[in-house]
């Protein structure tokens, strides 16, 4: 999957406004939750955000990020 820079920008801005609260990938419309989860995972692997990957084995991709 190619990086969507608009989505990355939206994630970073949303986490900045979250003031330390966890954010779920599915709480960030208008993008599909699986896109958000995969981008959050890439951002976490790159050291841009802190997060938790509960795994992709139990259904659609999920990711929880700390704002």
WOPE-V730942 format. One record per residue. RES is the residue in one letter. PHI is phi in whole degrees, -180 to 180 (NA if undefined). PSI is psi in whole degrees, -180 to 180 (999 if undefined). D_LAST is the distance of its C-alpha to the last C-alpha in Angstrom with 1 decimal. Layout:
res:RES phi:PHI psi:PSI d_last:D_LAST
res:RES phi:PHI psi:PSI d_last:D_LAST
//
This chain:
res:X phi:NA psi:134 d_last:24.2
res:X phi:-79 psi:150 d_last:23.8
res:X phi:-71 psi:136 d_last:20.5
res:X phi:-104 psi:105 d_last:19.8
res:X phi:-66 psi:-30 d_last:18.6
res:X phi:-66 psi:-40 d_last:18.0
res:X phi:-67 psi:-43 d_last:15.6
res:X phi:-61 psi:-45 d_last:13.8
res:X phi:-61 psi:-44 d_last:13.6
res:X phi:-63 psi:-42 d_last:12.5
res:X phi:-62 psi:-47 d_last:9.5
res:X phi:-62 psi:-43 d_last:8.5
res:X phi:-66 psi:-41 d_last:9.3
res:X phi:-64 psi:-42 d_last:7.7
res:X phi:-68 psi:-34 d_last:4.0
res:X phi:-63 psi:-38 d_last:5.7
res:X phi:-78 psi:-15 d_last:7.2
res:X phi:-73 psi:-16 d_last:5.0
res:X phi:51 psi:51 d_last:5.6
res:X phi:87 psi:-2 d_last:4.5
res:X phi:-86 psi:151 d_last:5.4
res:X phi:-75 psi:145 d_last:6.0
res:X phi:-125 psi:136 d_last:7.0
res:X phi:-94 psi:149 d_last:10.5
res:X phi:-58 psi:-38 d_last:12.3
res:X phi:-75 psi:-6 d_last:14.9
res:X phi:-90 psi:8 d_last:13.0
res:X phi:-122 psi:71 d_last:12.9
res:X phi:-71 psi:165 d_last:16.5
res:X phi:-94 psi:6 d_last:18.8
res:X phi:-85 psi:149 d_last:18.4
res:X phi:-60 psi:143 d_last:19.7
res:X phi:-59 psi:-36 d_last:17.3
res:X phi:-68 psi:-35 d_last:19.0
res:X phi:-65 psi:-46 d_last:18.4
res:X phi:-62 psi:-45 d_last:14.6
res:X phi:-61 psi:-45 d_last:14.6
res:X phi:-67 psi:-39 d_last:16.9
res:X phi:-68 psi:-40 d_last:15.0
res:X phi:-62 psi:-41 d_last:11.8
res:X phi:-64 psi:-45 d_last:14.2
res:X phi:-62 psi:-40 d_last:15.9
res:X phi:-68 psi:-37 d_last:12.9
res:X phi:-68 psi:-42 d_last:12.1
res:X phi:-64 psi:-30 d_last:15.8
res:X phi:-85 psi:-2 d_last:15.9
res:X phi:82 psi:14 d_last:13.5
res:X phi:-82 psi:-30 d_last:11.2
res:X phi:-139 psi:164 d_last:8.0
res:X phi:-103 psi:140 d_last:8.0
res:X phi:-162 psi:-177 d_last:8.9
res:X phi:-138 psi:127 d_last:12.0
res:X phi:-105 psi:104 d_last:14.9
res:X phi:-72 psi:-5 d_last:17.2
res:X phi:109 psi:155 d_last:19.9
res:X phi:-106 psi:7 d_last:21.8
res:X phi:-81 psi:-22 d_last:25.0
res:X phi:-102 psi:26 d_last:24.7
res:X phi:135 psi:-152 d_last:24.4
res:X phi:-66 psi:156 d_last:22.2
res:X phi:-57 psi:138 d_last:19.3
res:X phi:-132 psi:156 d_last:16.1
res:X phi:-159 psi:141 d_last:12.7
res:X phi:-119 psi:126 d_last:9.7
res:X phi:-114 psi:149 d_last:6.3
res:X phi:-99 psi:124 d_last:3.8
res:X phi:-85 psi:999 d_last:0.0
//
